[in-house]
Amino acid sequence: MTTNRTLALALWAAVALVGGLATAWFFVIEPRMNQTVADTLGRGDYELVMTNGQTFTQETLESGPSAVFFGFTYCPDVCPTTLGDVLTWQEILNEEGEETLDVYFVTVDPERDTPELLEDYVSWAPGVIGVSGSREEIDKAIKAFRVYAQQVPLEGGDYTMDHSAFVLLFDKDGRFDQPIRYGEQTERAMTKIRNLIAG
């Protein structure tokens, strides 16, 4: 009798365990395994301020095809070069009769990059909107977009920022499409942008 009861309890526990594992698989593990980078990149609860006075959240990406770039105004080379590339892309789009692509320049240095400073910094590149916010909110965005940003001390107590150097393209539904690498050939970058807009 005791043996039968022990076996029954063991069997019940095994069934419960299998049921629990099955539930975890179907509702937690399997959906996460099937999520791609495109499904999650840019998703998060960050809330930043744009230089046009509006708020930048994950919903902002759902307003049409767009590009996101992380940088800072004291950047000596990567950021101004990338803004120059953006200017070239926008001019080509204009020549082809396309609308300007929305490009969001998100600072990785909010301690120095106020919205006012960012607005002045990006103003020469059409379609580029500066994005700043508190250190906490910027860090949330850095995590959501899976970019790298690290403060690097300089002599004299100053610092610079080391950061990812690619432009992230998002489709009209706010889903990550693909990156444009730093220094990528213009025609190759334009093929990606044209496909993005056409999609």
N, C-alpha and C positions, 0 to 999 in steps of 0.2 A: 504493500500500500504506500509506504513512504517512498519506495523507489519509483513507483508510478507517478506519485505527486511531484517528485523531484524532476523526473523526465518531462512531465507536463509543464512545469514552471520553466525549465530550460528551453523547451520548445516554444513556449509563449514568448520568452525573452528573445529568442532567435528571430521569431516572426516580427516582433516589435523592432528589433534592430534593423532587420532587412527593410521593413516599412519606413523607418526613419531615414535610412540611407537612400532609399528610393526617392523619398520626398526631397531630401537635400539635393540629390542629383538633378531631379527635374525642375526644381524651383530656384536653386542657388548655383550649383556647380556648373551644370550644362549650359545655362544661359550665359554665364560669365566666360566659359570656354569659347562660345560662339560669338562673343562680342569682339569686334575688330577695333583697331586703333581709330578707324573712321567713325565708329559709333561712340567713342568716349572722348576723343581729343577736343579740347575746348569746353567740355562739360564740367560745371562746377558752380558753387554758390558765391563766386566773386562778384563784387559790385564796384565798378570803377567810374571815374569821371572823364568824359571826353571834352576836348577843347571847344566843341560846339555847344557845350552846356548840357548835353544829354548824358544818360547813364549807359555804361558799357557792361553788359551781362552776356550770358550764353545766348539769350534770346536775340541780341543784336546781330549775331551771325546768321539768323534766320530771315533777315530782311533782303537777301539777295546775294549773288556771288560776291565774295570778299577775300581779302588777304590780311594776314596778321603777321606783324614783325615785332620782335622784342629788341630794344636797344636803349640808348641813353644819349642825352644831348652833348655830353662831354666826350663822346666816342671819337677817337682820332681818325679812324679810317673806315671800318666796316659799315657803320650807320650812314655817314654821308654818301659813301659809295652805293649802298643799297637804295637810298633815296634817289640818287641819280639814275639808277636802273629803273626805279618806279616811274620817274619822270619820262624816261624813254618809252616804257611800256604804254603809259597813258597817251603819249603823243602818237604812237602807232595805232592805238585803239581809236583815237580821234580821227586820224587820217582814214581809217577803215569805216568810219561812220558809227562806231560803237560808243556806248556810254562809258564814262570814266568808271574804273573799278574802285570800289570802296576799299581803302587800305587803312588799317589801324596800326599805328605805331605805339606800342605799349612800352612804357619806360620800365627798366629794371632798377632804376635809381630814383625812387620817388622822393627821397630826402632832398634832392637838389632840383629834380624836374617837376616844377609846378605846372599846372595847366597853361598858365600864361607863357612860361618859357617854352613849353612844348609847342604851343600854337605858333610862336615866332619861328621855331626850329623847323617845323614841317611845312610852313606856309608856301614855300617855293615849289613844292611838289603837288600837283593837282590831285585831288581825291584823297589825300592823306589826312587822317584825323589823329591827333595826339591823344593818348590815354594815360592817365595817372590815377593816383589814389593813395591810401594809407599803405604803409609797409605791409601790414597784415593782409590787406586785400590784394596787393600786388603779388605777394607770396602765394596766395590762393590761386591766382591766375597763372603764375609760373608753373605750379603743380598741375593745374588743369590742362595746360597746353604742352606739358612735358618738355619744357625748355630748360636750358641750363643758364644759371646766372650766379656769379660769385664776386664778392667785393675783393679787390686785390690792393693791399696797402702800397703806397709809394713813399719815397723819402720825403721828410718834412711833415709827415702826418696827413698828407692828402691820400686819395685813393682813386682807382679806376675800377671799371667793371669788366669782367670776363663773361661772355655770354654767347648763346647760340647765334649762328649767323645765317639762318635760312628764313625764307618767307613761306608761311603756311597758307595754302589756298583752301577755301571753304565754298561749297556749292550753295545754291539758292535756299536750301533747306537747313543750312548751318552744319552740314556734315563735311568732315575733313576729306579733301580730294587728294592732294599731293603737295610736296614741298618744291620750292624753287631754291636750289643751292646758291650759296654766295658765289658771285662771279660767273654764274651759269650763262652760257651763250644766249644772246638776245633772242634769236629765232627759236631756240629750244624752249626758252621761257614763254615766248609768245604762243607757241603751239599749245602749251599747257593752259595758258590763260584763255585762248580762243575756245578750246575744248570745254573749259569750265563754264564760260559764258553761254556756249551753245547748248550745254546740258541742262 
